[in-house]
Amino acid sequence: MKFSQHIVVYADDAAALGDLLHDWHASQAGTAPGFTGAKLLAFRDKPGRFVIQADFESWELAQKNNDRPETQEWAEKLLDLISGEPKYENLDVLAVFDS
């Protein structure tokens, strides 16, 4: 079953978050176990609040990815950019409707 992780954060610099996610994608797409893509989303009605959505082929592969030093390094860099602690939400993908 496909898996999506949301990381909800507060930050002052949306561009820096975007750069961090871009760098991850550029260096890890095709390498990180099960990683299929990511999105940076901003709450329209809550300035400074963001969701990083990371998509994986499965929860099991996402867990393998999470244990990698590259992922831990990325998470440390994220902590430098945000206020407070990130909130992790783990979601099974039940259906996808793309146009």
N, C-alpha and C positions, 0 to 999 in steps of 0.2 A: 504494500500500500504506500502510495506517495505520502510525503511528509513535508510540512512547512513549519519553520520556527519563526516566530515574531519576537523581536527584541525591541521593547518599548523604552525610549530614552528621552531625556530632556537635554537640549544643547543650545548653545548660542550661535553656532556656526554650521549652518546647513551645508555649505560648500565643503567644509572640512570632512563632514560625515560622508558626503558624496565622493570625495577624493579617496577616503579610506576604503569605501566599498568598491570603488573602481579599481584601486590597487589590488584588493583581494581578488576580484574577478579576473584581472589581467594576469595575475601570477598563479592562481589556483584553479581556474576553470579547466577541466580536463584532467586535473591532478587530484583534487580533493575528492575523497570517496563519496560517490552518489550525488555530488553537487550539480544542480541543473540550472541555477540562476538565482538572482537576487533583485530586490527592489528597495528603494528608499522612499518612504511615504511620509508626508507631513500632514498633521492634523490641521484642517482648514480653520477650525474654530478654537484651536489651542496653540497659539504661537510658541515655538520652541519645543514642541513635543513631536516626536518622530517614531516611526516604526521601520525597522530594518526587517525585511522578509527574506529569509533564505530558504530555498526550495531544494529538496533532495528526493532521490528515487525511493528511499525508505527511511524509517526511523533508525533502523540498525546501522545503515551507512552513515547517517548523520551523527550517530554516537561514535563511530570510528573516526569520523572527521574531527569531532570535538576533542578527541584524545591526542591529536597531532600537535607537535610544537608550533607549527605555523599558525594553527587556529588559536592556540593559547596566546601567542605573540600578538595576533590581530585583536583579541579580546582585551589585552592590556592597553593597546593603543586606543581602543574605543573608550576605555575608562578615563583616559587623559582628555578626551573631547567632551565628555558629558558631565552633567550635574547629577549627583546622587548615584544610586545603583540602577543598573538596567533591570527591566522586568522581562523574564523569558516566558513565552507562551508556546507550548508545543501542540501542534495541530495535525491530525490525520486528514488528508485530502480525500473527501468522499465523492466529490464530483467537480468537473471542470467544464465550463461552457465558454469556449473561445469563439470569436468571430473570425 
